[in-house]
Amino acid sequence: MAIRSLKTGQFSRSALVGNPVIMPGSYESIATVNGTGSATFVEFTNIPNTYTHLQVRGIIQPNNPSGGGATFASMRINGDTGNNYTHHYLRGDGASVTAVGGGSTNYGLVALSTQGNATNVFTGFVMDILDYANTNKNKTVRTLGGYDNNGSGNVALISCLWLSTNAITSIRIFANDGLNLNVSANAKFALYGVN
């Protein structure tokens, strides 16, 4: 089937007839980290400032799902432990919806599939960090994540503002309740730069 360009009148088999090819922004792998079963946190350091945005993708399997492990993964940027993070999240569990906003000393990243869940339950998330190297603005982070536990579960959309104009050079993911993150060797974390 031939396609005719509205711009030039040219016929072609390509849907791009008469139009330039526009490629979407590409993702480049910066670093990956695998779970160990006993680590207290996962950290990406020495992040280069050569990209426009960052993306972190994670698949977390708690090492001891039925043993009362950590219930929420959190993040700190550049080792900042001050009250410099504000957030909003919308979370649902299939029965109710919760919306919360506030400030804290970290960014609540995603609920973990822990208390009493089956050992094959994983938590997944994708986190975008916008304009991470721009030193003229505070940093915006957004995350979509959750887990399914065969009829129950949790899904959340979370946004965060890090109240700093510093370029982001490190990201630490840890358990927000003082416990080890303690993810199994099946856990995978990947940091990408977005051009």
TIVO-2410 file (N, C-alpha, C; in nm, 3 decimals):
# residues 195
REC num residu      c1      c2      c3 atome chaine
REC   1      M   0.084  -0.117   0.000     N      A
REC   1      M   0.000   0.000   0.000    CA      A
REC   1      M   0.089   0.124   0.000     C      A
REC   2      A   0.066   0.215  -0.088     N      A
REC   2      A   0.143   0.338  -0.096    CA      A
REC   2      A   0.078   0.445  -0.009     C      A
REC   3      I   0.161   0.527   0.050     N      A
REC   3      I   0.115   0.637   0.135    CA      A
REC   3      I   0.160   0.766   0.070     C      A
REC   4      R   0.072   0.862   0.065     N      A
REC   4      R   0.105   0.990   0.001    CA      A
REC   4      R   0.130   1.096   0.106     C      A
REC   5      S   0.239   1.169   0.092     N      A
REC   5      S   0.273   1.277   0.183    CA      A
REC   5      S   0.182   1.397   0.157     C      A
REC   6      L   0.121   1.449   0.262     N      A
REC   6      L   0.039   1.570   0.247    CA      A
REC   6      L   0.125   1.692   0.219     C      A
REC   7      K   0.250   1.684   0.259     N      A
REC   7      K   0.341   1.796   0.245    CA      A
REC   7      K   0.397   1.810   0.103     C      A
REC   8      T   0.441   1.695   0.045     N      A
REC   8      T   0.508   1.702  -0.085    CA      A
REC   8      T   0.430   1.635  -0.198     C      A
REC   9      G   0.330   1.553  -0.163     N      A
REC   9      G   0.256   1.479  -0.263    CA      A
REC   9      G   0.326   1.351  -0.306     C      A
REC  10      Q   0.442   1.324  -0.249     N      A
REC  10      Q   0.521   1.206  -0.283    CA      A
REC  10      Q   0.454   1.078  -0.232     C      A
REC  11      F   0.462   0.970  -0.313     N      A
REC  11      F   0.412   0.840  -0.272    CA      A
REC  11      F   0.528   0.756  -0.218     C      A
REC  12      S   0.499   0.676  -0.114     N      A
REC  12      S   0.602   0.590  -0.057    CA      A
REC  12      S   0.536   0.477   0.019     C      A
REC  13      R   0.612   0.370   0.049     N      A
REC  13      R   0.564   0.262   0.135    CA      A
REC  13      R   0.586   0.295   0.282     C      A
REC  14      S   0.661   0.399   0.310     N      A
REC  14      S   0.694   0.436   0.448    CA      A
REC  14      S   0.592   0.537   0.501     C      A
REC  15      A   0.552   0.517   0.626     N      A
REC  15      A   0.461   0.613   0.690    CA      A
REC  15      A   0.531   0.745   0.716     C      A
REC  16      L   0.664   0.748   0.702     N      A
REC  16      L   0.740   0.871   0.724    CA      A
REC  16      L   0.758   0.951   0.596     C      A
REC  17      V   0.689   0.913   0.489     N      A
REC  17      V   0.709   0.976   0.360    CA      A
REC  17      V   0.709   1.129   0.371     C      A
REC  18      G   0.819   1.189   0.327     N      A
REC  18      G   0.830   1.334   0.326    CA      A
REC  18      G   0.853   1.398   0.462     C      A
REC  19      N   0.870   1.317   0.567     N      A
REC  19      N   0.887   1.371   0.702    CA      A
REC  19      N   1.018   1.322   0.761     C      A
REC  20      P   1.083   1.405   0.843     N      A
REC  20      P   1.208   1.363   0.907    CA      A
REC  20      P   1.180   1.258   1.016     C      A
REC  21      V   1.281   1.175   1.041     N      A
REC  21      V   1.271   1.078   1.149    CA      A
REC  21      V   1.304   1.147   1.279     C      A
REC  22      I   1.215   1.138   1.377     N      A
REC  22      I   1.239   1.196   1.509    CA      A
REC  22      I   1.252   1.083   1.609     C      A
REC  23      M   1.371   1.070   1.669     N      A
REC  23      M   1.396   0.964   1.765    CA      A
REC  23      M   1.365   1.014   1.906     C      A
REC  24      P   1.299   0.935   1.987     N      A
REC  24      P   1.275   0.975   2.126    CA      A
REC  24      P   1.405   0.977   2.204     C      A
REC  25      G   1.404   1.044   2.318     N      A
REC  25      G   1.521   1.046   2.404    CA      A
REC  25      G   1.565   0.906   2.440     C      A
REC  26      S   1.694   0.884   2.440     N      A
REC  26      S   1.744   0.750   2.466    CA      A
REC  26      S   1.786   0.735   2.611     C      A
REC  27      Y   1.781   0.611   2.658     N      A
REC  27      Y   1.823   0.577   2.793    CA      A
REC  27      Y   1.957   0.507   2.786     C      A
REC  28      E   2.053   0.553   2.865     N      A
REC  28      E   2.184   0.489   2.870    CA      A
REC  28      E   2.208   0.433   3.008     C      A
REC  29      S   2.250   0.309   3.015     N      A
REC  29      S   2.278   0.245   3.143    CA      A
REC  29      S   2.399   0.309   3.209     C      A
REC  30      I   2.382   0.350   3.335     N      A
REC  30      I   2.492   0.406   3.412    CA      A
REC  30      I   2.547   0.302   3.509     C      A
REC  31      A   2.457   0.235   3.581     N      A
REC  31      A   2.501   0.135   3.681    CA      A
REC  31      A   2.387   0.042   3.715     C      A
REC  32      T   2.422  -0.078   3.759     N      A
REC  32      T   2.323  -0.175   3.810    CA      A
REC  32      T   2.375  -0.231   3.942     C      A
REC  33      V   2.281  -0.266   4.030     N      A
REC  33      V   2.314  -0.325   4.159    CA      A
REC  33      V   2.221  -0.442   4.182     C      A
REC  34      N   2.275  -0.554   4.224     N      A
REC  34      N   2.194  -0.671   4.258    CA      A
REC  34      N   2.183  -0.683   4.410     C      A
REC  35      G   2.073  -0.742   4.456     N      A
REC  35      G   2.055  -0.765   4.598    CA      A
REC  35      G   2.153  -0.870   4.649     C      A
REC  36      T   2.178  -0.865   4.779     N      A
REC  36      T   2.271  -0.961   4.841    CA      A
REC  36      T   2.204  -1.048   4.945     C      A
REC  37      G   2.086  -1.008   4.991     N      A
REC  37      G   2.019  -1.081   5.097    CA      A
REC  37      G   2.044  -1.023   5.234     C      A
REC  38      S   2.143  -0.934   5.245     N      A
REC  38      S   2.174  -0.880   5.378    CA      A
REC  38      S   2.212  -0.732   5.377     C      A
REC  39      A   2.215  -0.669   5.262     N      A
REC  39      A   2.259  -0.529   5.256    CA      A
REC  39      A   2.162  -0.437   5.329     C      A
REC  40      T   2.216  -0.337   5.396     N      A
REC  40      T   2.132  -0.241   5.466    CA      A
REC  40      T   2.077  -0.134   5.373     C      A
REC  41      F   2.141  -0.116   5.257     N      A
REC  41      F   2.094  -0.017   5.161    CA      A
REC  41      F   2.154  -0.049   5.024     C      A
REC  42      V   2.102   0.018   4.922     N      A
REC  42      V   2.155   0.014   4.786    CA      A
REC  42      V   2.192   0.157   4.751     C      A
REC  43      E   2.308   0.177   4.689     N      A
REC  43      E   2.350   0.314   4.661    CA      A
REC  43      E   2.416   0.325   4.525     C      A
REC  44      F   2.380   0.433   4.455     N      A
REC  44      F   2.448   0.472   4.332    CA      A
REC  44      F   2.529   0.596   4.364     C      A
REC  45      T   2.658   0.595   4.333     N      A
REC  45      T   2.745   0.707   4.365    CA      A
REC  45      T   2.816   0.755   4.239     C      A
REC  46      N   2.880   0.871   4.251     N      A
REC  46      N   2.957   0.930   4.140    CA      A
REC  46      N   2.875   0.938   4.011     C      A
REC  47      I   2.750   0.981   4.024     N      A
REC  47      I   2.663   0.993   3.907    CA      A
REC  47      I   2.712   1.108   3.819     C      A
REC  48      P   2.741   1.082   3.692     N      A
REC  48      P   2.790   1.190   3.605    CA      A
REC  48      P   2.680   1.292   3.576     C      A
REC  49      N   2.720   1.415   3.544     N      A
REC  49      N   2.623   1.522   3.518    CA      A
REC  49      N   2.601   1.545   3.370     C      A
REC  50      T   2.616   1.440   3.290     N      A
REC  50      T   2.613   1.453   3.144    CA      A
REC  50      T   2.478   1.422   3.081     C      A
REC  51      Y   2.375   1.398   3.161     N      A
REC  51      Y   2.243   1.364   3.108    CA      A
REC  51      Y   2.143   1.473   3.145     C      A
REC  52      T   2.026   1.466   3.085     N      A
REC  52      T   1.920   1.562   3.117    CA      A
REC  52      T   1.842   1.517   3.240     C      A
REC  53      H   1.804   1.390   3.244     N      A
REC  53      H   1.728   1.333   3.356    CA      A
REC  53      H   1.789   1.199   3.395     C      A
REC  54      L   1.744   1.146   3.509     N      A
REC  54      L   1.782   1.012   3.553    CA      A
REC  54      L   1.658   0.927   3.568     C      A
REC  55      Q   1.675   0.796   3.554     N      A
REC  55      Q   1.567   0.704   3.586    CA      A
REC  55      Q   1.626   0.587   3.664     C      A
REC  56      V   1.558   0.549   3.773     N      A
REC  56      V   1.596   0.430   3.849    CA      A
REC  56      V   1.483   0.330   3.837     C      A
REC  57      R   1.517   0.206   3.801     N      A
REC  57      R   1.419   0.098   3.793    CA      A
REC  57      R   1.459  -0.007   3.896     C      A
REC  58      G   1.362  -0.055   3.968     N      A
REC  58      G   1.394  -0.154   4.070    CA      A
REC  58      G   1.291  -0.264   4.080     C      A
REC  59      I   1.341  -0.384   4.106     N      A
REC  59      I   1.257  -0.499   4.140    CA      A
REC  59      I   1.309  -0.550   4.273     C      A
REC  60      I   1.225  -0.543   4.375     N      A
REC  60      I   1.268  -0.576   4.511    CA      A
REC  60      I   1.194  -0.700   4.559     C      A
REC  61      Q   1.268  -0.798   4.606     N      A
REC  61      Q   1.208  -0.912   4.674    CA      A
REC  61      Q   1.267  -0.914   4.815     C      A
REC  62      P   1.185  -0.887   4.917     N      A
REC  62      P   1.237  -0.891   5.054    CA      A
REC  62      P   1.293  -1.030   5.085     C      A
REC  63      N   1.402  -1.033   5.160     N      A
REC  63      N   1.468  -1.159   5.190    CA      A
REC  63      N   1.387  -1.247   5.284     C      A
REC  64      N   1.301  -1.185   5.367     N      A
REC  64      N   1.222  -1.261   5.463    CA      A
REC  64      N   1.079  -1.207   5.465     C      A
REC  65      P   1.000  -1.236   5.360     N      A
REC  65      P   0.870  -1.173   5.345    CA      A
REC  65      P   0.775  -1.195   5.461     C      A
REC  66      S   0.784  -1.309   5.530     N      A
REC  66      S   0.687  -1.335   5.637    CA      A
REC  66      S   0.744  -1.303   5.775     C      A
REC  67      G   0.865  -1.250   5.780     N      A
REC  67      G   0.930  -1.230   5.909    CA      A
REC  67      G   0.926  -1.088   5.961     C      A
REC  68      G   0.833  -1.007   5.913     N      A
REC  68      G   0.821  -0.872   5.967    CA      A
REC  68      G   0.934  -0.780   5.925     C      A
REC  69      G   0.974  -0.788   5.800     N      A
REC  69      G   1.083  -0.703   5.751    CA      A
REC  69      G   1.037  -0.561   5.725     C      A
REC  70      A   1.122  -0.487   5.655     N      A
REC  70      A   1.091  -0.348   5.625    CA      A
REC  70      A   0.961  -0.338   5.546     C      A
REC  71      T   0.886  -0.231   5.569     N      A
REC  71      T   0.757  -0.214   5.504    CA      A
REC  71      T   0.760  -0.107   5.395     C      A
REC  72      F   0.862  -0.025   5.390     N      A
REC  72      F   0.867   0.083   5.293    CA      A
REC  72      F   1.012   0.112   5.257     C      A
REC  73      A   1.039   0.126   5.128     N      A
REC  73      A   1.171   0.169   5.084    CA      A
REC  73      A   1.170   0.320   5.069     C      A
REC  74      S   1.280   0.382   5.108     N      A
REC  74      S   1.294   0.526   5.100    CA      A
REC  74      S   1.422   0.561   5.026     C      A
REC  75      M   1.439   0.690   4.997     N      A
REC  75      M   1.556   0.735   4.924    CA      A
REC  75      M   1.609   0.864   4.985     C      A
REC  76      R   1.741   0.877   4.985     N      A
REC  76      R   1.806   1.003   5.019    CA      A
REC  76      R   1.898   1.041   4.905     C      A
REC  77      I   1.909   1.170   4.882     N      A
REC  77      I   1.991   1.224   4.773    CA      A
REC  77      I   2.115   1.291   4.832     C      A
REC  78      N   2.230   1.260   4.776     N      A
REC  78      N   2.357   1.321   4.816    CA      A
REC  78      N   2.382   1.310   4.966     C      A
REC  79      G   2.329   1.208   5.030     N      A
REC  79      G   2.350   1.190   5.174    CA      A
REC  79      G   2.277   1.292   5.260     C      A
REC  80      D   2.182   1.366   5.205     N      A
REC  80      D   2.110   1.471   5.279    CA      A
REC  80      D   2.012   1.409   5.377     C      A
REC  81      T   2.037   1.425   5.507     N      A
REC  81      T   1.949   1.373   5.611    CA      A
REC  81      T   1.864   1.483   5.674     C      A
REC  82      G   1.869   1.603   5.619     N      A
REC  82      G   1.789   1.714   5.672    CA      A
REC  82      G   1.644   1.703   5.630     C      A
REC  83      N   1.562   1.788   5.687     N      A
REC  83      N   1.419   1.790   5.657    CA      A
REC  83      N   1.396   1.869   5.528     C      A
REC  84      N   1.451   1.816   5.418     N      A
REC  84      N   1.454   1.887   5.291    CA      A
REC  84      N   1.378   1.817   5.180     C      A
REC  85      Y   1.286   1.726   5.217     N      A
REC  85      Y   1.209   1.652   5.118    CA      A
REC  85      Y   1.060   1.675   5.144     C      A
REC  86      T   0.988   1.716   5.041     N      A
REC  86      T   0.843   1.724   5.053    CA      A
REC  86      T   0.784   1.625   4.953     C      A
REC  87      H   0.667   1.572   4.986     N      A
REC  87      H   0.611   1.467   4.900    CA      A
REC  87      H   0.460   1.469   4.899     C      A
REC  88      H   0.406   1.409   4.796     N      A
REC  88      H   0.263   1.378   4.784    CA      A
REC  88      H   0.254   1.236   4.731     C      A
REC  89      Y   0.165   1.158   4.785     N      A
REC  89      Y   0.144   1.027   4.725    CA      A
REC  89      Y  -0.002   0.989   4.726     C      A
REC  90      L  -0.035   0.910   4.625     N      A
REC  90      L  -0.169   0.853   4.609    CA      A
REC  90      L  -0.149   0.703   4.603     C      A
REC  91      R  -0.208   0.631   4.699     N      A
REC  91      R  -0.184   0.488   4.710    CA      A
REC  91      R  -0.316   0.414   4.725     C      A
REC  92      G  -0.326   0.298   4.658     N      A
REC  92      G  -0.445   0.215   4.669    CA      A
REC  92      G  -0.408   0.071   4.694     C      A
REC  93      D  -0.496  -0.002   4.764     N      A
REC  93      D  -0.469  -0.143   4.794    CA      A
REC  93      D  -0.581  -0.235   4.749     C      A
REC  94      G  -0.670  -0.184   4.665     N      A
REC  94      G  -0.783  -0.264   4.617    CA      A
REC  94      G  -0.907  -0.247   4.700     C      A
REC  95      A  -0.892  -0.198   4.823     N      A
REC  95      A  -1.007  -0.177   4.911    CA      A
REC  95      A  -1.023  -0.030   4.948     C      A
REC  96      S  -0.913   0.044   4.953     N      A
REC  96      S  -0.919   0.184   4.992    CA      A
REC  96      S  -0.809   0.262   4.920     C      A
REC  97      V  -0.826   0.393   4.920     N      A
REC  97      V  -0.730   0.483   4.859    CA      A
REC  97      V  -0.683   0.582   4.964     C      A
REC  98      T  -0.554   0.609   4.966     N      A
REC  98      T  -0.496   0.703   5.061    CA      A
REC  98      T  -0.421   0.810   4.985     C      A
REC  99      A  -0.438   0.934   5.025     N      A
REC  99      A  -0.361   1.045   4.969    CA      A
REC  99      A  -0.300   1.123   5.084     C      A
REC 100      V  -0.169   1.146   5.076     N      A
REC 100      V  -0.097   1.211   5.186    CA      A
REC 100      V   0.005   1.307   5.127     C      A
REC 101      G   0.032   1.412   5.200     N      A
REC 101      G   0.138   1.504   5.164    CA      A
REC 101      G   0.211   1.546   5.289     C      A
REC 102      G   0.336   1.588   5.275     N      A
REC 102      G   0.410   1.633   5.391    CA      A
REC 102      G   0.557   1.648   5.361     C      A
REC 103      G   0.635   1.663   5.467     N      A
REC 103      G   0.779   1.677   5.455    CA      A
REC 103      G   0.849   1.581   5.548     C      A
REC 104      S   0.975   1.548   5.516     N      A
REC 104      S   1.049   1.456   5.602    CA      A
REC 104      S   1.197   1.463   5.570     C      A
REC 105      T   1.273   1.371   5.629     N      A
REC 105      T   1.417   1.366   5.609    CA      A
REC 105      T   1.455   1.266   5.500     C      A
REC 106      N   1.356   1.214   5.428     N      A
REC 106      N   1.381   1.124   5.315    CA      A
REC 106      N   1.259   1.123   5.225     C      A
REC 107      Y   1.273   1.055   5.115     N      A
REC 107      Y   1.164   1.042   5.018    CA      A
REC 107      Y   1.111   0.901   5.023     C      A
REC 108      G   0.985   0.883   5.068     N      A
REC 108      G   0.923   0.752   5.071    CA      A
REC 108      G   0.902   0.702   4.930     C      A
REC 109      L   0.975   0.598   4.894     N      A
REC 109      L   0.984   0.555   4.756    CA      A
REC 109      L   0.874   0.460   4.714     C      A
REC 110      V   0.856   0.349   4.788     N      A
REC 110      V   0.756   0.250   4.748    CA      A
REC 110      V   0.730   0.156   4.865     C      A
REC 111      A   0.604   0.111   4.878     N      A
REC 111      A   0.571   0.011   4.980    CA      A
REC 111      A   0.629  -0.123   4.938     C      A
REC 112      L   0.680  -0.198   5.035     N      A
REC 112      L   0.740  -0.328   5.006    CA      A
REC 112      L   0.643  -0.441   5.036     C      A
REC 113      S   0.653  -0.548   4.960     N      A
REC 113      S   0.568  -0.665   4.980    CA      A
REC 113      S   0.630  -0.752   5.088     C      A
REC 114      T   0.598  -0.724   5.214     N      A
REC 114      T   0.665  -0.795   5.322    CA      A
REC 114      T   0.569  -0.873   5.409     C      A
REC 115      Q   0.510  -0.808   5.507     N      A
REC 115      Q   0.438  -0.874   5.615    CA      A
REC 115      Q   0.347  -0.986   5.568     C      A
REC 116      G   0.390  -1.111   5.588     N      A
REC 116      G   0.306  -1.227   5.562    CA      A
REC 116      G   0.283  -1.260   5.416     C      A
REC 117      N   0.354  -1.195   5.324     N      A
REC 117      N   0.332  -1.222   5.183    CA      A
REC 117      N   0.411  -1.344   5.138     C      A
REC 118      A   0.369  -1.399   5.028     N      A
REC 118      A   0.437  -1.518   4.974    CA      A
REC 118      A   0.577  -1.483   4.926     C      A
REC 119      T   0.663  -1.583   4.923     N      A
REC 119      T   0.802  -1.558   4.886    CA      A
REC 119      T   0.819  -1.522   4.739     C      A
REC 120      N   0.718  -1.542   4.658     N      A
REC 120      N   0.731  -1.509   4.516    CA      A
REC 120      N   0.673  -1.371   4.484     C      A
REC 121      V   0.649  -1.290   4.582     N      A
REC 121      V   0.594  -1.156   4.560    CA      A
REC 121      V   0.707  -1.054   4.549     C      A
REC 122      F   0.707  -0.980   4.440     N      A
REC 122      F   0.809  -0.878   4.416    CA      A
REC 122      F   0.743  -0.740   4.415     C      A
REC 123      T   0.819  -0.640   4.455     N      A
REC 123      T   0.779  -0.501   4.443    CA      A
REC 123      T   0.858  -0.441   4.327     C      A
REC 124      G   0.789  -0.369   4.240     N      A
REC 124      G   0.856  -0.303   4.129    CA      A
REC 124      G   0.832  -0.153   4.132     C      A
REC 125      F   0.927  -0.077   4.082     N      A
REC 125      F   0.907   0.068   4.073    CA      A
REC 125      F   0.991   0.126   3.960     C      A
REC 126      V   0.944   0.240   3.910     N      A
REC 126      V   1.020   0.321   3.815    CA      A
REC 126      V   1.019   0.463   3.869     C      A
REC 127      M   1.137   0.520   3.887     N      A
REC 127      M   1.150   0.653   3.946    CA      A
REC 127      M   1.222   0.744   3.847     C      A
REC 128      D   1.162   0.858   3.817     N      A
REC 128      D   1.223   0.959   3.729    CA      A
REC 128      D   1.271   1.076   3.812     C      A
REC 129      I   1.395   1.117   3.789     N      A
REC 129      I   1.453   1.233   3.857    CA      A
REC 129      I   1.481   1.337   3.750     C      A
REC 130      L   1.405   1.446   3.754     N      A
REC 130      L   1.407   1.544   3.646    CA      A
REC 130      L   1.513   1.652   3.668     C      A
REC 131      D   1.582   1.689   3.561     N      A
REC 131      D   1.680   1.798   3.563    CA      A
REC 131      D   1.777   1.785   3.680     C      A
REC 132      Y   1.829   1.665   3.700     N      A
REC 132      Y   1.908   1.633   3.819    CA      A
REC 132      Y   2.039   1.711   3.829     C      A
REC 133      A   2.092   1.757   3.716     N      A
REC 133      A   2.221   1.828   3.718    CA      A
REC 133      A   2.204   1.980   3.710     C      A
REC 134      N   2.082   2.028   3.702     N      A
REC 134      N   2.055   2.172   3.691    CA      A
REC 134      N   2.075   2.237   3.828     C      A
REC 135      T   2.168   2.328   3.839     N      A
REC 135      T   2.198   2.392   3.967    CA      A
REC 135      T   2.119   2.521   3.988     C      A
REC 136      N   2.017   2.544   3.906     N      A
REC 136      N   1.933   2.663   3.920    CA      A
REC 136      N   1.794   2.631   3.972     C      A
REC 137      K   1.768   2.505   4.007     N      A
REC 137      K   1.633   2.470   4.051    CA      A
REC 137      K   1.637   2.355   4.150     C      A
REC 138      N   1.532   2.346   4.233     N      A
REC 138      N   1.514   2.231   4.319    CA      A
REC 138      N   1.480   2.110   4.233     C      A
REC 139      K   1.499   1.990   4.287     N      A
REC 139      K   1.484   1.869   4.207    CA      A
REC 139      K   1.349   1.802   4.229     C      A
REC 140      T   1.286   1.762   4.119     N      A
REC 140      T   1.157   1.694   4.122    CA      A
REC 140      T   1.176   1.546   4.092     C      A
REC 141      V   1.112   1.462   4.173     N      A
REC 141      V   1.119   1.316   4.157    CA      A
REC 141      V   0.978   1.262   4.150     C      A
REC 142      R   0.954   1.163   4.063     N      A
REC 142      R   0.822   1.100   4.058    CA      A
REC 142      R   0.842   0.949   4.047     C      A
REC 143      T   0.757   0.875   4.114     N      A
REC 143      T   0.771   0.729   4.117    CA      A
REC 143      T   0.636   0.663   4.100     C      A
REC 144      L   0.635   0.555   4.022     N      A
REC 144      L   0.519   0.467   4.012    CA      A
REC 144      L   0.567   0.328   4.054     C      A
REC 145      G   0.499   0.268   4.151     N      A
REC 145      G   0.544   0.138   4.198    CA      A
REC 145      G   0.436   0.064   4.273     C      A
REC 146      G   0.464  -0.062   4.304     N      A
REC 146      G   0.370  -0.141   4.381    CA      A
REC 146      G   0.397  -0.289   4.368     C      A
REC 147      Y   0.304  -0.369   4.419     N      A
REC 147      Y   0.316  -0.514   4.412    CA      A
REC 147      Y   0.178  -0.578   4.412     C      A
REC 148      D   0.171  -0.700   4.361     N      A
REC 148      D   0.049  -0.778   4.362    CA      A
REC 148      D   0.072  -0.903   4.446     C      A
REC 149      N  -0.020  -0.931   4.537     N      A
REC 149      N  -0.008  -1.047   4.626    CA      A
REC 149      N  -0.126  -1.141   4.606     C      A
REC 150      N  -0.154  -1.172   4.479     N      A
REC 150      N  -0.259  -1.268   4.446    CA      A
REC 150      N  -0.394  -1.232   4.509     C      A
REC 151      G  -0.441  -1.113   4.474     N      A
REC 151      G  -0.570  -1.069   4.524    CA      A
REC 151      G  -0.563  -0.949   4.616     C      A
REC 152      S  -0.447  -0.923   4.672     N      A
REC 152      S  -0.425  -0.801   4.749    CA      A
REC 152      S  -0.297  -0.739   4.695     C      A
REC 153      G  -0.262  -0.624   4.748     N      A
REC 153      G  -0.141  -0.561   4.699    CA      A
REC 153      G  -0.143  -0.413   4.727     C      A
REC 154      N  -0.063  -0.340   4.653     N      A
REC 154      N  -0.047  -0.199   4.677    CA      A
REC 154      N   0.008  -0.135   4.550     C      A
REC 155      V  -0.046  -0.022   4.510     N      A
REC 155      V   0.009   0.055   4.400    CA      A
REC 155      V   0.010   0.201   4.440     C      A
REC 156      A   0.115   0.274   4.402     N      A
REC 156      A   0.126   0.413   4.444    CA      A
REC 156      A   0.189   0.498   4.336     C      A
REC 157      L   0.143   0.622   4.331     N      A
REC 157      L   0.202   0.727   4.249    CA      A
REC 157      L   0.252   0.831   4.348     C      A
REC 158      I   0.383   0.858   4.345     N      A
REC 158      I   0.444   0.943   4.446    CA      A
REC 158      I   0.525   1.052   4.377     C      A
REC 159      S   0.516   1.174   4.428     N      A
REC 159      S   0.600   1.282   4.379    CA      A
REC 159      S   0.676   1.343   4.496     C      A
REC 160      C   0.795   1.393   4.466     N      A
REC 160      C   0.880   1.449   4.571    CA      A
REC 160      C   0.951   1.572   4.518     C      A
REC 161      L   0.977   1.665   4.607     N      A
REC 161      L   1.060   1.781   4.576    CA      A
REC 161      L   1.176   1.780   4.675     C      A
REC 162      W   1.298   1.771   4.623     N      A
REC 162      W   1.417   1.784   4.707    CA      A
REC 162      W   1.454   1.930   4.709     C      A
REC 163      L   1.451   1.992   4.825     N      A
REC 163      L   1.470   2.136   4.838    CA      A
REC 163      L   1.619   2.170   4.836     C      A
REC 164      S   1.679   2.150   4.721     N      A
REC 164      S   1.820   2.182   4.700    CA      A
REC 164      S   1.844   2.207   4.552     C      A
REC 165      T   1.932   2.302   4.524     N      A
REC 165      T   1.970   2.328   4.385    CA      A
REC 165      T   2.099   2.254   4.349     C      A
REC 166      N   2.155   2.176   4.440     N      A
REC 166      N   2.277   2.100   4.411    CA      A
REC 166      N   2.250   1.995   4.304     C      A
REC 167      A   2.349   1.970   4.220     N      A
REC 167      A   2.340   1.860   4.126    CA      A
REC 167      A   2.340   1.728   4.204     C      A
REC 168      I   2.264   1.632   4.156     N      A
REC 168      I   2.254   1.502   4.224    CA      A
REC 168      I   2.373   1.415   4.180     C      A
REC 169      T   2.449   1.370   4.280     N      A
REC 169      T   2.565   1.285   4.252    CA      A
REC 169      T   2.554   1.147   4.316     C      A
REC 170      S   2.459   1.129   4.410     N      A
REC 170      S   2.441   0.997   4.471    CA      A
REC 170      S   2.296   0.978   4.513     C      A
REC 171      I   2.252   0.852   4.509     N      A
REC 171      I   2.116   0.813   4.546    CA      A
REC 171      I   2.127   0.690   4.634     C      A
REC 172      R   2.069   0.696   4.754     N      A
REC 172      R   2.070   0.580   4.844    CA      A
REC 172      R   1.926   0.534   4.866     C      A
REC 173      I   1.902   0.405   4.848     N      A
REC 173      I   1.771   0.344   4.872    CA      A
REC 173      I   1.784   0.255   4.994     C      A
REC 174      F   1.695   0.273   5.093     N      A
REC 174      F   1.707   0.204   5.220    CA      A
REC 174      F   1.568   0.180   5.279     C      A
REC 175      A   1.562   0.108   5.389     N      A
REC 175      A   1.435   0.084   5.458    CA      A
REC 175      A   1.406   0.201   5.550     C      A
REC 176      N   1.284   0.252   5.545     N      A
REC 176      N   1.253   0.374   5.619    CA      A
REC 176      N   1.226   0.350   5.766     C      A
REC 177      D   1.219   0.226   5.812     N      A
REC 177      D   1.182   0.200   5.951    CA      A
REC 177      D   1.298   0.152   6.036     C      A
REC 178      G   1.421   0.183   5.993     N      A
REC 178      G   1.537   0.148   6.073    CA      A
REC 178      G   1.587   0.006   6.053     C      A
REC 179      L   1.517  -0.074   5.973     N      A
REC 179      L   1.561  -0.210   5.946    CA      A
REC 179      L   1.651  -0.213   5.823     C      A
REC 180      N   1.721  -0.322   5.806     N      A
REC 180      N   1.798  -0.339   5.683    CA      A
REC 180      N   1.703  -0.349   5.565     C      A
REC 181      L   1.745  -0.298   5.452     N      A
REC 181      L   1.664  -0.316   5.332    CA      A
REC 181      L   1.651  -0.465   5.303     C      A
REC 182      N   1.760  -0.541   5.326     N      A
REC 182      N   1.753  -0.686   5.334    CA      A
REC 182      N   1.681  -0.750   5.217     C      A
REC 183      V   1.718  -0.711   5.096     N      A
REC 183      V   1.653  -0.768   4.978    CA      A
REC 183      V   1.729  -0.891   4.932     C      A
REC 184      S   1.658  -0.982   4.872     N      A
REC 184      S   1.718  -1.108   4.828    CA      A
REC 184      S   1.809  -1.086   4.709     C      A
REC 185      A   1.882  -1.192   4.674     N      A
REC 185      A   1.971  -1.185   4.559    CA      A
REC 185      A   1.893  -1.172   4.428     C      A
REC 186      N   1.760  -1.190   4.431     N      A
REC 186      N   1.677  -1.172   4.312    CA      A
REC 186      N   1.647  -1.025   4.284     C      A
REC 187      A   1.678  -0.937   4.377     N      A
REC 187      A   1.649  -0.795   4.359    CA      A
REC 187      A   1.746  -0.734   4.259     C      A
REC 188      K   1.694  -0.643   4.178     N      A
REC 188      K   1.775  -0.575   4.078    CA      A
REC 188      K   1.743  -0.426   4.080     C      A
REC 189      F   1.846  -0.344   4.073     N      A
REC 189      F   1.829  -0.200   4.064    CA      A
REC 189      F   1.914  -0.150   3.949     C      A
REC 190      A   1.860  -0.058   3.868     N      A
REC 190      A   1.933  -0.007   3.753    CA      A
REC 190      A   1.914   0.143   3.744     C      A
REC 191      L   2.023   0.213   3.719     N      A
REC 191      L   2.024   0.358   3.703    CA      A
REC 191      L   2.051   0.390   3.557     C      A
REC 192      Y   1.965   0.474   3.499     N      A
REC 192      Y   1.979   0.515   3.359    CA      A
REC 192      Y   1.991   0.666   3.349     C      A
REC 193      G   2.068   0.712   3.252     N      A
REC 193      G   2.070   0.852   3.216    CA      A
REC 193      G   1.981   0.873   3.094     C      A
REC 194      V   1.904   0.980   3.096     N      A
REC 194      V   1.812   1.009   2.986    CA      A
REC 194      V   1.867   1.130   2.909     C      A
REC 195      N   1.892   1.111   2.779     N      A
REC 195      N   1.946   1.220   2.697    CA      A
REC 195      N   1.837   1.318   2.656     C      A
***
